[in-house]
Amino acid sequence: MSARINPSILSADFANFERDFNTIANADLIHVDVMDNHFVPNLTFGLPMVHRMQQITPKPLDVHLMISEVDKWAPGYAEAGAFSVTFHLEAAADPIALARRLRSIGARAGVAVKPGTSVDSILDSLIEFDQLLVMTVEPGFGGQSLIESTLEKVSAARRKIDQEKLDVWLQVDGGIDESNIARVAELGADTFVAGSAVFKADDRAKQIDNLRDLATAGFAHHH
């Protein structure tokens, strides 16, 4: 299996999305952080912007909703054509019902947990989801360092996915770069959000390939 690298456009130039999308054309998906300044202390973009992104890139969008009242808002992103819609466990009134709704619209359904949130409550219902996102930093801002204590959740989730032979992507987001991606892949993550690690590179396409190679090698060691 080749690891998936999803650059986070939180690190892109908001005034030049189209140009920046072209510099990451070899990404697997494009990670879009939607923030409402309520669930997290930052504001990014909402549905109209995601609609527009969908028009200017042929890449599938991996939308990460860091918003409150997600049961109400998430389906709109699936209807807008997002390939994958991830909502926070902490913000959902009924995570399983919401995941089913997203799937029925045609999107992949993802569930995310903040660093302080346990994955235990969700592990038994992973079959209802297509992706589990373990946040490796507190959501809200780019450029933070990976929080080591979050990594045991990656191992626990991978054990469960393997045990039950589930088709669930295990994603990590926060502080992922060339210094730690192989190690995190070795713990069982297969999908990686990288923000500054991609956008700070002079040759972003080459950096994406480099990160993917490092992660793929790490993941191969996992088994």
N, C-alpha and C positions, 0 to 999 in steps of 0.2 A: 504494500500500500504506500502511495505517495502522500506525504503530509500536505494538508491544505494551508496556504498562507493567504490571509484576508487582511490586506492593509486597511487601517482605520483612517478614514478621511478627516477625522478630527485633527490630524496633523497636516492636512492639505491646505492649500491656499484657497480660502472660501471664495475669493473673487475670480479664481481661475480654475474652477473644478474641471472643466473640459480638458484644459491643458494637463492638469495633474492626473486625470484619469488615463490620459495617453501614456504617461510615464510609468504606469503600473499595469500595462495591458496583459502581462503574463501572470497576474494574480489569479487565484482560484475564484475568490469572490471579493466583493468590496464591502467592508464593514462600515455601517452607517450608524453613528451614535445619536439617537434622538433623546434630547434632554429638555425637561420642562421647567427647570429652575424651582422645582417643588420636591420631587423625589430625590433629586441631586441638586447641589448648589451651583448649577451652571445651566445656560440656555443655549441650545444649538439650533436645530431646524426641525420643522414639522412636516406634515403630509405634503403640502404643495412642493416643497423642496425635494422630497423623496420622489415624487412624481416626475419632477424635472430631471433628476439624476437618472431615473429609469430611462428617460428619453435620450440622454446623451451618452450612455454607456451600454454596450451589449453584454457587459458582465452581470452575473446574478448579484442581487443586493442581499447582504446579510444584515438585516436591520435589527439593532439592539435598542429596545425601548426602555430608557431609564426615566419612566414617567409614572405618575400616580393614575388612579382610575383606569388601569390598563385594560380591564375587561371591556370597557366602553370604547377605547380608542384603538386597540390593537387590530381588530378586524379591518379597519380602513386601510391599514398598510398592506395587508394581504390582498385586499381588493385593488390596491394601486399596482399590484404586480410584483411585490417583493418576493424573492425566491424563498427567503427564510425570515421569520419574524420571531424574535426572542423577547420575552417579557420577564420581569423580575418576579420571582416567587413571593418576595416581600410585598409586592404591590397588587397581586392578583387576589380577588375574592374567591374565585373558583378556578384554580390553575388547570384542572383536567377538562372542565367544560370549555374553557378558553382555548386550550390546545386543540380540542376536537373541532371547535368552530374554525380555527385558522386552517386546519387540515381540510375541512370541508370546502373552504374557499379555494384551496389549491396551493397554499404555502406550506413550507416546512414549519413545524412548531418547535420553538426552543424555549427553555426555561433557564433563567440565570439566578445565581446566588451571590450575594455580597460576601466579602471576606469573613464577616462575623456570623454568617448564616450557615447552619449545618446542612449537609445534603441528605441526612438520614431520612427525613420525612418524604423526600421525593424519590429515593432509590427504588422503592417498591412499586412505583407507578411509572418508571422510565419508559415502559412500552408505549405510553401515551404521547411520548415526545420524540422528536427527530434529532434534537440537540440539547445537550446540557452544557451551559456556560458557567465555568468556575471563574469568578472574578479574582484575579491575583493582585489587584489593588482596589482601594475604595473607589467606586465609580464616580465620575464627575469631571475629572481632568486628565489630560494626557501627560506623558513624561515622568510618571512616578516609578519608583523602584518596586520590583516584585516582592510581595509579602510571603516569606518562606512558609509560614504556618498554613497557608491555603493549599499547599501541595498535597497534603495527606488526603484532601477531598478528591483530588484527581486520581490518586491510587485507589481509593475506595470505590469511586464511580467506575473506574476501568475494570475492577474485579467483578462488579455487578454486571456490567455490559458483557464481559466475556463469559461469565457464568451462565447467563441467560441467553447468550448469543443474540443480543439485541442489535438492531441496526440504528445505533444512536451515535451521532458525532459528539466527541468530547472536546469542547473548545475551552481555551484559556485566553484571558484578555487582561493585560496590565504588566508593563515592565518587561515584556518579552523581547529579547534581542539575541544577537549571535553568541553572547556569553552564556546564556542559560537555556536556549531553546532545545538543545539535544537532551539535556537532563530532564526537562519537563516532558519531552516526548517519550523518554525512557520510562517515565511513570505512567504513560498511557494516553496522554493527550494526542489528538490527531489533527486538530484544527486550531490555528494560531492567529490571533489578532496581533498585528504589529503596527504601531503608529510611527513614533519618532524613529524607530530602528530602520524603517523603510524610507521615510521622507527626508531624513537627514543625509542619506546616501547620494553621492553625485550621480551614480548609475543605479537608479532604483530597480530596474528590471534585473540587473545582475545581483543586487542585494536580495531580491525576492527569491531568485534561484538558489542563492547561497543559503538563505534561511530554510528553504524547502529541503535542500540536500542534507543540512545538519539535522533537521527534525526527522526526516525520513530514516536516516541512519540511526538516530536515537530510538525511534519507534521500533525499528527492526530488532534492537537489543531487548526490547520489553518482553518479547515472547520467549 
